[in-house]
């Protein structure tokens, strides 16, 4: 599948995309991956304090969890360095920029 969106990406952050999904196993588009029960981790770049970030993005996490059939845990960070570390280490399965 050359030039397919299902190929493994080097980084979970898509260029100019406010929301990116990462698959640590390289299984983009594989329906069996979505049947897993382990929670997805949604990391949010810190533009506001943790309380406001949680208030703003908790509904999105809940909606995604319902649509995907998996729990989505929202993670806020105190600074960009912590979020970027989570991005580079593939800690997050969802990143909101």
NORDA-V382403 format. One record per residue. N is the residue number from 0. BURIAL is b if it has 16 or more other C-alpha atoms within 10 Angstrom, else e. Layout:
BEGIN
((N | BURIAL) (N | BURIAL))
END
This chain:
BEGIN
((0 | e) (1 | e) (2 | e) (3 | e) (4 | e) (5 | e) (6 | e) (7 | e) (8 | e) (9 | e) (10 | b) (11 | b) (12 | b) (13 | e) (14 | e) (15 | e) (16 | e) (17 | e) (18 | b) (19 | b) (20 | b) (21 | b) (22 | b) (23 | b) (24 | e) (25 | e) (26 | e) (27 | b) (28 | e) (29 | e) (30 | e) (31 | e) (32 | e) (33 | e) (34 | e) (35 | e) (36 | e) (37 | e) (38 | e) (39 | b) (40 | b) (41 | b) (42 | b) (43 | b) (44 | b) (45 | b) (46 | e) (47 | e) (48 | e) (49 | e) (50 | e) (51 | e) (52 | b) (53 | b) (54 | e) (55 | e) (56 | b) (57 | b) (58 | e) (59 | e) (60 | b) (61 | b) (62 | e) (63 | b) (64 | b) (65 | e) (66 | e) (67 | e) (68 | e) (69 | b) (70 | b) (71 | b) (72 | b) (73 | b) (74 | b) (75 | b) (76 | b) (77 | e) (78 | e) (79 | e) (80 | e) (81 | e) (82 | b) (83 | b) (84 | e) (85 | b) (86 | b) (87 | e) (88 | e) (89 | b) (90 | b) (91 | b) (92 | b) (93 | b) (94 | b) (95 | b) (96 | b))
END
